């Protein structure tokens, strides 16, 4: 019985030790973001909380007015980050490929479009003059369903 208790205690110590060795910090000691990414995808904009990053689309050279399809799925937007030109007008075709309702909510521009599973909707966004404009799903933001339009200086 004593031997079993010793083996159990030793096993627990090893498990706790391994958990302590795996951390969310890189070699510089800084914390990593909680962004889940597509292979090789790097988040160009820092957003609070978890972000399920399904890539970046650059439409900044597409002209003053352009159209873009954004997939809403369980629980991400694809593309997640959209590079735009300052004040660019973008018509977004929202396509819900998920199994539940999602929203495309952009509080800064007073946009809140709900899209049912298998359905489509369209919204028009005017990009910020500088910086970024975050969007999210009202129902699933805490699950990482958020992204952003962003402008970078030329």
Secondary structure as GFF3:
##gff-version 3
##sequence-region A 1 154
A	DSSP	alpha_helix	2	21	.	.	.	ID=ss1
A	DSSP	beta_strand	36	37	.	.	.	ID=ss2
A	DSSP	beta_strand	52	53	.	.	.	ID=ss3
A	DSSP	beta_strand	56	58	.	.	.	ID=ss4
A	DSSP	beta_strand	65	73	.	.	.	ID=ss5
A	DSSP	beta_strand	76	78	.	.	.	ID=ss6
A	DSSP	beta_strand	81	83	.	.	.	ID=ss7
A	DSSP	beta_strand	89	96	.	.	.	ID=ss8
A	DSSP	beta_strand	102	106	.	.	.	ID=ss9
A	DSSP	three_ten_helix	107	109	.	.	.	ID=ss10
A	DSSP	beta_strand	111	115	.	.	.	ID=ss11
A	DSSP	beta_strand	120	126	.	.	.	ID=ss12
A	DSSP	beta_strand	132	136	.	.	.	ID=ss13
A	DSSP	three_ten_helix	141	143	.	.	.	ID=ss14
A	DSSP	beta_strand	146	150	.	.	.	ID=ss15
###
